[in-house]
Amino acid sequence: MRNFKVTMAYNGAAYHGFQRQNNAMTVQQAVEEAMGKLLGETVSVNGCSRTDAGVHAREYVFSFSTENAITEKGVVIGTNSLLPGDISILDCKVVDDSFHARYNCKGKEYEYLIHNHPVRDPFLNKMAMQYKYPLDEKLLDREGKQFVGTYDFRGFCSADCTQENTVRTISSFSAERQGDLVRLKVAGNGFLYNMVRIMVGTLIYINEGKLPQGCIKELIEKKDRTAAGVTVPPDGLYLNKVYY
Amino acid sequence: MRNFKVTMAYNGAAYHGFQRQNNAMTVQQAVEEAMGKLLGETVSVNGCSRTDAGVHAREYVFSFSTENAITEKGVVIGTNSLLPGDISILDCKVVDDSFHARYNCKGKEYEYLIHNHPVRDPFLNKMAMQYKYPLDEKLLDREGKQFVGTYDFRGFCSADCTQENTVRTISSFSAERQGDLVRLKVAGNGFLYNMVRIMVGTLIYINEGKLPQGCIKELIEKKDRTAAGVTVPPDGLYLNKVYY
């Protein structure tokens, strides 16, 4: 039995998230079916994270084990030839038997992409959130940096959040503009259900004056989901990096 | 009766081209249905061009007439609110009654986008042609400039081409690289069926040594489709600009 660490990217627009579901197509199912055909056996992969329906990944890591003698390169080329064009295997390495993509994950970076323009761009359909009104990326950058630190983020987790321990460490936050695109990046040791999307929605509320500047530490202390901003759509969310 | 000139952009991945068909969804049908709902009447639009299934447009022009008193801005905002996210109305202007998007069109610029990388990018799925092998954009630029001039392009038209007059004037050609993306741009007074895709396929044959450098004038003179290169996929083709 050899254990493999696989890195992939996917456009999540057509998928109901990573994790297998009974009645909807997911990235996990697409990957397990492709690898199952390639290896001639039932393949079951361990993903680094759940992602919501419509969320994308520039770097997603999963692990799997097989008795098959296939090479690392064979996994990449063979799986890609059987996957649809919106999922791509980028790399594959044999790793120690103890490696598990989720349990060994030390942290992640997410990006939230906003198309800040009054007219929608059909080439960013399902790949960014369109925001029609003025957006001050310097304000977003300054306010968002208040998330950095180790806090109980219970107030930044959807009501159906099932995690018992809601303490997380956010290590960095930045907001940058490139023309009409505003990129918000946040890295941390872990994220609660919908946490990034609620963080972004809260910053947009601050930009709109619906919440006051400098309120984020106070919002965190409240531990009350209803005090924070909206949950922005999944379209703009990308899992960017996974740290081990 | 007022006559309107409308500019739009669309991601053609989900459509069987611009022009209405009986059994497949097209951009024209999507637009006419949205405008029909907006204006409460049957709308019929005149497009500047047919485009093939899967081909995109950064700038596409159509014209239509209505007795409705709607404003120019009302057409833009109202139609966009009823269209799917992969089509966007960019602009609308009242024009002279004699204006017709196709008959008045003086020329067009197309772009063909190539993702030149051994690993496919899931975010360019259906939005570029992936080409895995080395591609010399300087060679493509030099060879492609041989297309510039007024010629009978019968040999660069699909077998089912129905145009009687196959003489066209190509006014410019360029190939440029931006990282892994190679952009081929070609402008002219008109294009035959599949003409840009056969031009690009021929340049790729020259890049691969399947056709000799400097052969394009000779290929044009042959007027024989089988002498030119392959028809590359529609995924990478964008109607970029329409001239009046």
HADDOCK unambig.tbl for C-alpha pairs under 7 A between the chains (distance, minus, plus):
assign (segid A and resid 9 and name CA) (segid B and resid 122 and name CA) 6.70 0.50 0.50
assign (segid A and resid 10 and name CA) (segid B and resid 122 and name CA) 5.51 0.50 0.50
assign (segid A and resid 11 and name CA) (segid B and resid 122 and name CA) 5.67 0.50 0.50
assign (segid A and resid 11 and name CA) (segid B and resid 123 and name CA) 5.75 0.50 0.50
assign (segid A and resid 85 and name CA) (segid B and resid 122 and name CA) 5.91 0.50 0.50
assign (segid A and resid 85 and name CA) (segid B and resid 125 and name CA) 5.53 0.50 0.50
assign (segid A and resid 86 and name CA) (segid B and resid 122 and name CA) 4.22 0.50 0.50
assign (segid A and resid 86 and name CA) (segid B and resid 123 and name CA) 6.79 0.50 0.50
assign (segid A and resid 86 and name CA) (segid B and resid 125 and name CA) 5.72 0.50 0.50
assign (segid A and resid 87 and name CA) (segid B and resid 122 and name CA) 5.39 0.50 0.50
assign (segid A and resid 88 and name CA) (segid B and resid 120 and name CA) 6.36 0.50 0.50
assign (segid A and resid 88 and name CA) (segid B and resid 121 and name CA) 6.73 0.50 0.50
assign (segid A and resid 88 and name CA) (segid B and resid 122 and name CA) 5.97 0.50 0.50
assign (segid A and resid 90 and name CA) (segid B and resid 119 and name CA) 6.93 0.50 0.50
assign (segid A and resid 119 and name CA) (segid B and resid 90 and name CA) 6.92 0.50 0.50
assign (segid A and resid 120 and name CA) (segid B and resid 88 and name CA) 6.33 0.50 0.50
assign (segid A and resid 121 and name CA) (segid B and resid 88 and name CA) 6.70 0.50 0.50
assign (segid A and resid 122 and name CA) (segid B and resid 9 and name CA) 6.69 0.50 0.50
assign (segid A and resid 122 and name CA) (segid B and resid 10 and name CA) 5.52 0.50 0.50
assign (segid A and resid 122 and name CA) (segid B and resid 11 and name CA) 5.67 0.50 0.50
assign (segid A and resid 122 and name CA) (segid B and resid 85 and name CA) 5.91 0.50 0.50
assign (segid A and resid 122 and name CA) (segid B and resid 86 and name CA) 4.22 0.50 0.50
assign (segid A and resid 122 and name CA) (segid B and resid 87 and name CA) 5.39 0.50 0.50
assign (segid A and resid 122 and name CA) (segid B and resid 88 and name CA) 5.95 0.50 0.50
assign (segid A and resid 123 and name CA) (segid B and resid 11 and name CA) 5.76 0.50 0.50
assign (segid A and resid 123 and name CA) (segid B and resid 86 and name CA) 6.78 0.50 0.50
assign (segid A and resid 125 and name CA) (segid B and resid 85 and name CA) 5.54 0.50 0.50
assign (segid A and resid 125 and name CA) (segid B and resid 86 and name CA) 5.71 0.50 0.50
